[in-house]
Amino acid sequence: MNATSPRKALRQFVDANVLVYSFDPSAAIKARKAKDLLEELWKERIGCLSLQVLQEFFVSVTRKLEFPLSGPEAARKVAAFTEWNLHVPDKVDLLAAIELHQELRISFWDAMIIQSARRLGCRLLWSEDLSHGQTYAGVTVRDPFRDMVMEAAPYGESL
């Protein structure tokens, strides 16, 4: 079992950036790492997402990638991801995220991710957007790409 094995906790939350990388051929190494992680989480049925994550995913893969997915293709991917453990935030979550935002001094959107992970019983959050190893309200962040060698930059460009 490798250092990023998802078996170290029961349910594990996945941030949108990990989903997006799994469909980004321009980031081949991260894409492979993200796909491997997602495949294992799906196989073990321990992967968790939120409505917010799926919204961010849809916008990113249709607008922000070098080779974007078509709207219908992205919609099919979102539909497939709705089969995962999915959190649909309500007013209680909104207020809890505001409180986390203020207490932890993190962005509101990150606080909403943390709240969704908490509501689904996750103690682990896979993301490259928050500090690796940091624990926020009982949820510890792991960057699935942290230990990898940076992809080589095109000739003449520095990393």
Beta strands, then each sheet from edge to edge (+ up, - down):
strand 1: 12-14
strand 2: 47-50
strand 3: 85-87
strand 4: 124-126
strand 5: 135-136
strand 6: 139-142
sheet 1: 3+ 2+ 1+ 4+ 6+ 5-
end
